[in-house]
């Protein structure tokens, strides 16, 4: 079996980088250890170059289980872009805190290797391996603040819930294999349609497989780990979990839902639709109560996952569902890109404020506009975008979801829209609360100067400009996401 | 400028304030005076450009779109950057450039705490682009963007420079309006898919109308109705307005009353009616009933107010009720009346909010009982101007307020598009109640004048050295005072411009 080395070049580039980082960390001493960060960034750029070269290619390798097409490339670029941003916001945070930097960067890169595999995987086993490659380094990273009990609690909670859901998922996978005799996604779809009426046990195993990804995207009721883990983990790790790891979960969910279990869409679509409603409503309602910015962002990211689940609730099986499914996948993809830009940005500002001062409660952001107007403005843009106000990319993300829902109107689609509307308004309430605190409340006396540093400032500035530019010209990414076709790879 | 080719002029006028806001942001905060002067210059240049556009507007063809721009924008969803203006847009567009100019002049002298003219003027300029864009955008997506763009600067304006309850008022304003506009967005998308023509162009969709079943039209209209009715605001969606108006700084209230509320009625006339005519006809009686409830309710609330600014805010509910009554009439005279009422209310109520702001500057209170009368003796010029504007607002013939209300009632007696066949009794009743509303309106304004203007000044004010109208106030107010008189004597200034455009619109409605 010949391996198409070019197709897996981005993954190889990251793997080599991860090993180099570990080696470099062994040989560097003291302050020089922070140089592993630019090394990791360089490796990421190399991976990005390979990925860009893969644009427009249609390649399969390892049998048919690893596919590179435009859909996968868009996801990989999303992951690598996020990685670059996270490296930017990590540098000072880890260099100044007392962390083991080499280990952190190695684990980070490893997790991203798993993410890169995720959108290309077309086999249940490969998907499982990818999911675990993302999860296991993340368990460790969540506990990197070794001297903090919260961090240990974060890691433990994350680990236990993660392992439980993965066990359920593996159980589901084994039963799906028992029913269909294959782990190939397209093969499963063919076997299910050929079998006619599905057995109840098969439906149950489908649900079990979905549970595994429900954990990764922190959908209700598998979301319990998210707020505690985000709050306890080092902030750049929280950003990674909230954005990249969640996007990876969605990549996997899209693959199993729209390829393997597409013939059963009538069964899982309502389930995921109801999960979407629960996830966004619960996330938003709990976020209203938060006094800590990180926890607020955590619950907001739960709610955002709910919005992204809406298109799954619209899915339909068979040929007449193809148009809706296509629109649904594109809406999720667009939302993920927008979400990555604005959420990493919001975490970036939180890190800038937190790093020197240790502040994280929303009340501490009072008067940020006077202390650091640019950071305040950036956070305002990100929060407004998360809410979906123009002229930011967040508006178009919501627009894409509504568009998908109205491609073919169903009563359930209308219900989902109504929940989306109400939730958007609720969400604005707490986003505005933060904005209001920054601009309108009296500042507290603070003697510590905020020094975000060059890398962090650049990342935040680029993301802020990106949020607004994409808000005016969403065609820059919707052009790419609407071109991509998942089905072509199926 | 040739109105057929000079689309650039409209684009420049539209984005000039936004660019100006960027330029202001570059200036150091310490240059307080220069920033305020720059604000006047930017809004002044923009206003001059709009005067030039108005002068070269081809009034003979006011029914057609002029100064058009139409370029591809977001190809993935077929949204286009489509601008233009006809006789319906022009007066509102003009007002959107006049009022901020006057506000900028006013701000050179008056700015509530915490000062920060850079941020204040920057937000005002952003707001201006959003408002102006709403009136000239002819693509539903573009319209929606401009519509929503208004929320953020207004939120900050109320929240940072507002009164004591500004936190509550600013969030309420934002969430309330947002709630309506998301339903509106859903309705827009539904229209797009139902039409199936891959276009968001308001013109094209109006020409294709009616499409879809009556059920579709009803639901889509309901979505759009929520968005626009909240903005107008119609009773019972008005509750954000008294809070927002009362807490907003003077300039914010002027722009809210003067332009922002007009976006709602404009939306009804430009989008909801022509694209969803069947839905509009089904909803017309409901709109009429809510409008008249608004008139009566607004007036009764005014009678109960003790705060001058809150009273003026509630009077807006009543006046916008007349505008909506004109729309509910669904005939040419009604639409004309609604559009005229829009402009008249913008000018008069904008002016009233200027006056309320200046009153607060002098007395440091807006409580009618604390001010306690005698303004004509204490501040004679101010008292006369206040009387003049209040009388205009209550609809005295010969001043601007009269024509919109009178014509709306006149039009509603005989509603168009077959509504008269089933609902003539209802509409007659509506007109009767609206007429009672005019009496109540006259009642509360005259009572207000009696309590504030007449009598002797209270002892504590008698010795207080209070300034009468200052030069800067004369400069920023005179254009509005002249307009109030001019529109009252020559209503054709507005009616004439709109005539062809409204006739065009009625063509879409099949009337």
Interface residues (C-beta under 8 A of the other chain):
Chain A: X384 X389 X390 X391 X395 X399 X402 X403 X406 X407 X409 X417 X420 X421 X424 X425 X428 X429 X432 X433 X436 X439 X440 X473 X474 X475 X478 X479 X482
Chain B: X73 X74 X75 X76 X77 X144 X145 X148 X149 X151 X152 X155 X156 X159 X160 X166 X167 X170 X171 X174 X175 X178 X179 X182 X183 X185 X186 X189 X190 X192 X193
